[in-house]
Amino acid sequence: MEEKSEAKQQALDAQTKGQDEAKKVCDEAWTRAYQAYKEAKKQAHIVHKKARKIAVDKQAKKEADEAYKKAIEQAKKLRDAITEEAMAVFRCSYDKADADYLETQIKSREAITDADETYKEANKQADIVYKEAKKRAVDKQAKKEANKAYKKAIEQAKQVRDEVTRKLRQGRNP
């Protein structure tokens, strides 16, 4: 299996860091939402107990019970709203980290493809020049020199392509 390139590893590290930070914020929001719910429930319970104590008839106790239920429902709605918002922020942040990673990978692949295309074009041009030089060569030495120049041009094109590709894979601009 091919080792991960430095650029790919950096992109993965950035993605993971972004996702970890989003998870941390989300977890903290969930914890605070639960604590707020717990505190609201506690306060509603205290108020409910006091209201029932001072209630003089059945109707007042019934209204105190209804108010208590409504307070608990409101606390639950608040908790749920906070957790839903936290999840939305988390998903958005998580998706952004994924999108950034994919964008980096796509740009890197495109640049490598461009380097390969440039190499192929340089090869093609070297072939044309080589064939023309061979046609015009009048002796063995000239043909030998044309051959040598051709090999050198191909090697240089390959070195340029490999250097660009290497730099891209290491996360640097060529």
N, C-alpha and C positions, 0 to 999 in steps of 0.2 A: 504494500500500500504506500502511496506517495506521501512524503512528509508534508505537513502544512507549511506554507510559505510564511515568511515573517509578516507580510502585508495581510494575509488571510488571518493569521493569528491575532494581529492587532485589531482587525475589524471584528473578529469574534470576541476579543476581550472588551472592546468598546460596547458591543451589543450586550454582552453579559453584564457589564457594569451598569448600563442604562436600565436593563431589565431588573437588576438587583435593587437599584435605587427606586425604581417604580414600585417594586414589591414592598420595599421598606416603608415607603410613604403610604401605600395602600394598607399594609398591616397596621401602621400607626393610626390611620383614619378609622379602621375597623375597631381597634382597641378603644379609641376615644369615643366612637359612636356607642359602643357597648357600655362604656363607663357613664356616658351621658344618659343613656337609657336606664341604667341601673340607678343612677342618682335621681332621675325624674320619677322612677317607679317608687323609690324610697320616700321621696317627698310627697308623692301622691298618697302613699300608704299612711304617712303621718297625718296629712290633712284629712284623709278619709276617716281615720280612727277618731280624730278630734271632732269631726262633723257628726259622726254617729253618736258620740258621747253627748253632744249638746242638742242633738235632735230630740224633739219632744213627742213626736208622733211617728206613726208608720210611714206616712207620706214623706216626711223630712228624711228619714233613714233611707227610703227608697231613692230619693233624689241624690243623697250623698253617695249611695252605691253607684248610681248612674254616672255621676260626675267622676267618681273614681275610675270606672270602666273607660270613660271617655279620655281621662288623663292618661291612662295606660295605653290606650289606642294611639293617642297623639305622640306619646313617647316612642312607641313602636314605629310609627310613621316617620318620625324624625330620625330614628336610628337607621331605618331602611333607606331613607333619602340620602343620608350621609354615606352609607355603605355603597349605594348605587353610584353616587357621584365619584367616590373613591375608585370603584371598579372601572368607571368610564375613563377616568384619568389614567389608571393603570393600563387599560387596554390601549389607549391612545399612545402612551409612552412606550409600551411594549411593541406596538406596531411600528412606531417611528424607529426604534432600535433595529427592528427587522428590516425595514425599508432602507435605512442607512447602510446596513450590511450588504443587502442585495445590490444597492446602487454601486457600492465600492467594488463588488465582485463583477458587475456588468461592465463598469468602466475599465477595470483591469483586463477583462477578457477582450474587450474591444481594442484596447491599446496593443495587446499581444497579437491579435488578429491583424491589426494595421502593420505591425512590425513584420509579421510573416508575409503580408502582401508586398510590402516594400522590398523584402528579401527576394521574393519571386520575381518582381519587376527588375531588380538589379541583376539577377541571374539571367533573365531574358535579354537584357541589354548587353550583358557580358557575352552571351552566346552570339548575338548579332555582330558585335565588334570582333569577336574571335573568328567567326566565319569569314568576315570581310578581310581581316588581317591574313588569314590563311590563303585566301584567293590571291592576295597581292604579294605574298611572300615569294621571293625568287629563288631562295636556296634553303637548305636544311636548317641553317643557323637562324634565319628569319622565322621559319616555322616553329623552331624550338623556342624562340623568344616570344612568339605569339602565344604558344601553349603556356609558357611560364606566366605571362601577363594575365592570361585567362584564369589560370588557377589562383593567382594572387587576388584578382578581382572577386572571384567567387568566395575565397576565404575571408576577404575583408567584409563583404556583404554579410556573410554568416556571422562574423565576429560582432558586427554592428547589431544585427538582429538579436544575437544571444545576449549582448550587453543590455540592450533595451528591455528584453524580456526578463533578464535577471533583476534589473533595477525595479521593474514593475512588480515582480513577485516579492521583492523585499520592501515594497511600500514607498519607494522613492520615485521622484520624477526623473525621467531619462534626460 
